[in-house]
């Protein structure tokens, strides 16, 4: 992943946000969009099949590959991970923190009606504002319906 400045916010299309909020607890999505100077911007998501065992989740390698391929076809860069905790708060679990540190991606976590975005800043995990927008024009976004 390329170098970037301090991340100040996570911007997401409101239509995508509504789809994510409708997902059941335990759902996992890869979020696609682009990384701007000080923001993550997401406009696409791809669901990943997961299995749960002993309080941890394992993503299906085939499902991960399909999700990454779909995001690439959509012209989106992998910018984050979304998942919903079945209980507890919308804060990163110890496993989430390890994954966040390993990937450097933003993590958007839902618990009940609470939804929060988290990023790695140095060695610290920090919450950033989650901003929903109805539409945006980004230098990295491929217009919907546009073929390559």
C-alpha positions as CSV (number, residue, x, y, z in Angstrom):
1,X,0.0,0.0,0.0
2,X,1.3,3.4,-0.9
3,X,2.4,6.0,1.7
4,X,-0.3,8.4,2.9
5,X,-0.8,11.2,5.3
6,X,-2.8,11.1,8.5
7,X,-6.2,9.7,7.8
8,X,-8.9,12.2,8.9
9,X,-12.1,10.4,7.8
10,X,-13.7,7.5,6.0
11,X,-16.2,8.6,3.3
12,X,-18.8,6.1,2.1
13,X,-21.7,6.3,-0.3
14,X,-24.9,6.3,1.6
15,X,-26.4,3.6,-0.6
16,X,-23.5,1.3,0.2
17,X,-23.8,2.2,3.9
18,X,-27.5,1.2,3.9
19,X,-26.6,-2.2,2.2
20,X,-24.0,-2.8,4.9
21,X,-26.3,-2.0,7.7
22,X,-28.8,-4.5,6.4
23,X,-26.2,-7.3,6.7
24,X,-26.5,-9.8,9.6
25,X,-24.0,-9.8,12.5
26,X,-20.8,-11.6,11.5
27,X,-20.9,-10.4,7.9
28,X,-17.6,-9.5,6.3
29,X,-17.1,-7.3,3.3
30,X,-14.1,-5.9,1.5
31,X,-14.5,-2.2,0.8
32,X,-13.4,-0.7,-2.4
33,X,-12.8,2.8,-3.5
34,X,-9.6,4.9,-3.3
35,X,-7.2,6.4,-0.8
36,X,-7.0,10.2,-1.0
37,X,-4.5,12.4,0.7
38,X,-6.2,12.3,4.1
39,X,-9.3,10.1,3.6
40,X,-10.4,6.6,2.6
41,X,-13.4,6.8,0.2
42,X,-15.5,3.7,-0.4
43,X,-18.1,3.2,-3.1
44,X,-18.1,-0.6,-3.6
45,X,-18.2,-3.7,-1.4
46,X,-17.8,-7.4,-1.9
47,X,-19.1,-9.9,0.7
48,X,-16.6,-12.6,1.8
49,X,-17.7,-16.0,3.1
50,X,-16.4,-16.7,6.6
51,X,-16.6,-19.5,9.1
52,X,-16.4,-19.0,12.9
53,X,-14.5,-21.2,15.4
54,X,-13.5,-20.5,19.0
55,X,-14.2,-16.7,18.8
56,X,-12.2,-16.1,15.6
57,X,-13.3,-16.0,12.0
58,X,-11.6,-17.5,8.9
59,X,-12.2,-16.1,5.5
60,X,-12.6,-18.5,2.6
61,X,-9.6,-18.0,0.3
62,X,-11.7,-18.6,-2.8
63,X,-14.3,-16.0,-1.6
64,X,-11.5,-13.5,-0.8
65,X,-10.0,-14.0,-4.3
66,X,-13.5,-13.5,-5.9
67,X,-14.1,-10.4,-3.8
68,X,-10.7,-8.9,-4.7
69,X,-11.2,-9.7,-8.4
70,X,-14.7,-8.1,-8.4
71,X,-13.3,-4.9,-6.8
72,X,-10.6,-4.8,-9.4
73,X,-13.1,-5.2,-12.2
74,X,-15.0,-2.3,-10.7
75,X,-11.9,-0.1,-10.8
76,X,-11.8,0.0,-7.0
77,X,-8.7,-0.2,-4.8
78,X,-9.1,-2.2,-1.6
79,X,-9.4,0.4,1.1
80,X,-11.0,-1.3,4.0
81,X,-12.9,-4.1,5.7
82,X,-16.4,-4.0,7.1
83,X,-17.8,-6.4,9.6
84,X,-20.5,-6.6,12.2
85,X,-19.9,-7.8,15.8
86,X,-22.7,-10.0,17.0
87,X,-22.3,-8.5,20.5
88,X,-20.1,-5.9,22.3
89,X,-19.3,-2.5,21.0
90,X,-18.3,-1.2,17.6
91,X,-14.7,-1.1,18.7
92,X,-11.9,-3.3,17.3
93,X,-11.5,-6.6,19.1
94,X,-8.0,-7.8,19.8
95,X,-8.2,-9.9,16.6
96,X,-9.4,-6.8,14.7
97,X,-6.5,-4.8,16.0
98,X,-4.0,-7.5,14.8
99,X,-5.7,-7.6,11.4
100,X,-5.7,-3.8,11.2
101,X,-2.0,-3.6,11.9
102,X,-1.2,-6.4,9.5
103,X,-3.2,-5.0,6.6
104,X,-3.0,-1.2,7.1
105,X,-6.6,-1.0,5.9
106,X,-9.4,0.9,7.5
107,X,-11.9,-1.2,9.5
108,X,-15.5,-0.2,9.6
109,X,-17.2,-2.1,12.5
110,X,-20.9,-2.3,13.4
111,X,-22.4,-3.4,16.6
112,X,-26.2,-3.0,16.9
113,X,-27.0,0.5,15.5
114,X,-23.5,1.8,16.2
115,X,-21.1,2.1,13.3
116,X,-17.5,3.3,13.6
117,X,-14.4,3.6,11.3
118,X,-10.9,2.8,12.6
119,X,-7.5,3.4,11.1
120,X,-3.9,2.7,12.1
121,X,-1.9,5.8,12.9
122,X,1.7,5.0,13.7
123,X,1.3,2.1,16.2
124,X,-2.1,3.3,17.5
125,X,-5.5,2.4,16.4
126,X,-7.7,5.5,16.1
127,X,-11.4,6.2,15.4
128,X,-12.0,8.5,12.5
129,X,-15.3,10.1,11.4
130,X,-17.5,8.1,9.2
131,X,-19.0,10.4,6.6
132,X,-21.9,9.3,4.4
133,X,-22.5,11.1,1.1
134,X,-25.1,10.7,-1.6
135,X,-22.6,10.9,-4.4
136,X,-19.0,12.1,-5.0
137,X,-16.6,12.6,-7.8
138,X,-13.2,11.3,-7.1
139,X,-10.2,11.3,-9.3
140,X,-9.9,7.5,-8.8
141,X,-13.6,6.6,-9.3
142,X,-14.6,4.9,-12.5
143,X,-18.1,6.2,-13.4
144,X,-20.9,3.6,-12.8
145,X,-21.8,1.6,-16.0
146,X,-18.6,2.7,-17.8
147,X,-16.8,-0.2,-19.5
148,X,-13.1,-0.4,-19.5
